[in-house]
């Protein structure tokens, strides 16, 4: 995920991961009026442990990190899921609903890949 985002944002994969993890660690919102730590802890035991693990270059990002990226860089990220042969897409937008550009990535079922036009 972080590598895919770096194709569109002029920052290193490391810096993108760090900014997203810092954003989550500061409990900044990924969904309006919902505590970010509670969202993380819905599927994971501890938000703190989750973020520590996410800082590792070996940990893959998820929808949580996609939404954080949208909020940080004011972008819309469109995820294409063609693996089920129904060509579904999910559009993530910043919580303020304002974005300066759209980027497209492809979900393979295990990794995200950038879609460059």
Phi, psi and omega in degrees: 000310185295322176295319179297317179296325182295344175290341185245339181246129184284059177221157180289158176304318180300312182294323177297312178301315182298313181297320178294314180295321176298318178301312180294318181299326179280003178059034176287154189288140168249339173228134183302131175065019176234130180297124183299318179300322179295323178297313180297316184287349175298324180248348183230149184297319187221127177295321180299312179296322179300313182293320176301314179295321181294335178291341179288138179293349181266358181261129181274145180282170183220192179301328178300314181288327176298313181295320177299317179300318178302316182290321182291312187257006181050055178234161171254134177245121179256121181260122178262129179238090182264000185290341179263009179063019176243006174051043179286148172229151174235126178257122174261135177228157177299155182294337177278359177066010179251127177218148185267340179199165177246143172233151182243134174228157182248130177264118182273352187105346179219326181228161171257139179234141179289146173250111179256140185259000000 
